[in-house]
Amino acid sequence: MILSYIFFNVVNVILQTAKSILTIKGNKTVAALANAIAYGLYTYLLVLIASDINLWVKIFGCAGANLVGVYVVKWFEEKREREKVWRIEATFKKILALTLPSELENANLSYSEMEVNQGNNIVFYIYCKTKKETAAAKKIVEEYNGKYFVSESKI
């Protein structure tokens, strides 16, 4: 009975977490189906909760199920997430940014540049396809004391 309670508690947490995500990100049919399945299983879990299992087993079983279940769903969500193209628009004093192009090229970052403000400033548009590229670009921009704005490119 205890193993059944713990198992179905983990499954319930996974379904409830997925249901929350699918209700927001999914269409009406997917959201309705996710709710029906999640609450259907929850009814069985309520029967197990009402059973003669020690209170502390229920408490720690529920807490453990939430730790494991939410982690599993979020892990799958991260693995499913597509990489996005980001554009970093960064402005620098031209005198401070003389070696910036070589830094960006060494990091294999795509960019374009444009002088502004009578040539005193320079704007770099840096294009990042992965989180790793975005982190590298942000680090370089901050090293050069750039003021920047990040936007997601719409596909």
C-alpha positions in Angstrom: 0.0 0.0 0.0 2.8 2.4 0.9 4.7 1.8 -2.4 1.5 2.3 -4.3 0.8 5.6 -2.5 4.4 6.9 -3.3 4.3 5.7 -6.9 0.9 7.2 -7.7 1.8 10.4 -5.8 4.8 10.8 -8.1 2.7 10.1 -11.2 0.1 12.6 -9.9 2.7 15.3 -9.4 4.0 14.7 -12.9 0.6 14.8 -14.4 -0.5 17.9 -12.4 2.7 19.8 -13.4 2.3 18.8 -17.0 -1.4 19.8 -16.9 -0.5 23.2 -15.7 2.0 23.7 -18.5 -0.3 22.3 -21.1 -3.2 24.4 -19.9 -1.2 27.5 -20.6 0.7 26.4 -23.7 -1.7 23.9 -25.3 -4.9 24.2 -27.2 -8.3 23.6 -25.8 -8.4 19.9 -26.5 -5.0 19.2 -25.1 -5.8 21.3 -22.0 -9.1 19.5 -21.4 -7.5 16.0 -21.9 -4.6 16.9 -19.5 -7.1 18.1 -16.9 -9.3 15.0 -17.3 -6.4 12.6 -16.9 -4.7 14.5 -14.0 -7.9 14.8 -12.0 -9.0 11.3 -12.8 -5.8 9.9 -11.2 -6.1 12.4 -8.3 -9.4 10.8 -7.4 -7.6 7.5 -6.9 -4.8 9.2 -5.0 -7.4 10.7 -2.6 -8.6 7.1 -1.8 -5.0 6.2 -1.0 -4.6 9.4 1.2 -7.7 8.4 3.1 -6.3 4.8 3.7 -4.6 3.6 6.8 -1.1 4.8 6.0 1.0 6.5 8.7 0.7 10.4 8.5 4.5 10.9 8.3 4.8 8.5 5.4 2.1 10.5 3.7 3.9 13.8 4.4 7.3 12.7 3.3 5.9 10.7 0.4 4.1 13.7 -0.8 7.1 16.0 -0.4 9.4 13.5 -2.1 6.9 13.0 -4.9 6.8 16.8 -5.5 10.6 17.0 -5.6 10.9 14.2 -8.0 7.8 14.9 -10.1 8.3 18.6 -10.7 12.0 18.1 -11.5 11.2 15.4 -14.0 8.6 17.5 -15.9 10.9 20.6 -15.9 13.8 18.5 -17.1 11.7 17.2 -20.0 10.5 20.7 -20.7 14.0 22.1 -20.9 15.1 19.2 -23.3 12.1 19.9 -25.5 12.7 23.7 -25.6 14.0 24.9 -29.0 16.9 27.2 -29.1 16.0 30.7 -30.1 17.9 33.3 -32.1 18.7 36.4 -30.0 19.9 39.7 -31.1 22.0 41.7 -28.7 22.2 45.4 -29.5 25.2 46.9 -27.7 26.5 50.4 -27.7 30.1 51.3 -26.8 32.3 54.4 -26.8 34.2 53.9 -30.1 37.6 54.4 -28.4 36.9 51.5 -26.0 35.6 49.1 -28.6 38.6 49.0 -31.0 39.4 45.3 -30.3 35.8 44.2 -29.9 35.4 42.8 -33.4 38.4 40.4 -32.9 36.9 39.3 -29.5 33.5 38.6 -31.2 35.2 36.7 -34.1 37.3 34.6 -31.6 34.0 33.6 -29.9 32.6 32.7 -33.3 29.8 35.2 -32.9 28.0 36.8 -35.9 27.7 40.6 -35.7 27.3 43.8 -37.6 28.3 47.3 -36.5 27.3 50.8 -37.1 28.8 54.2 -36.1 26.5 56.6 -34.4 26.6 60.0 -32.6 29.1 61.6 -35.1 31.3 58.6 -34.9 31.8 58.8 -31.1 29.8 55.6 -30.4 29.5 52.3 -32.1 26.6 49.9 -32.0 27.1 46.2 -32.5 24.3 43.9 -33.4 25.3 40.4 -32.2 23.3 37.4 -33.2 23.3 34.3 -31.0 21.7 31.0 -31.9 22.4 29.1 -28.6 22.4 29.8 -24.9 26.2 29.3 -24.9 26.6 32.0 -27.6 24.4 34.4 -25.7 26.4 33.9 -22.5 29.6 34.5 -24.4 28.3 37.6 -26.0 27.0 39.0 -22.8 30.3 38.4 -21.1 32.2 40.2 -23.9 29.8 43.1 -23.9 30.1 43.6 -20.1 33.9 43.4 -20.3 33.8 46.3 -22.7 31.4 48.3 -20.5 28.7 48.2 -23.2 25.1 49.2 -22.7 23.0 46.5 -24.2 19.5 45.4 -25.1 18.5 41.8 -25.9 15.6 40.8 -28.0 14.3 37.5 -29.4 14.2 37.2 -33.2 10.8 36.3 -34.4 10.7 33.4 -36.8 
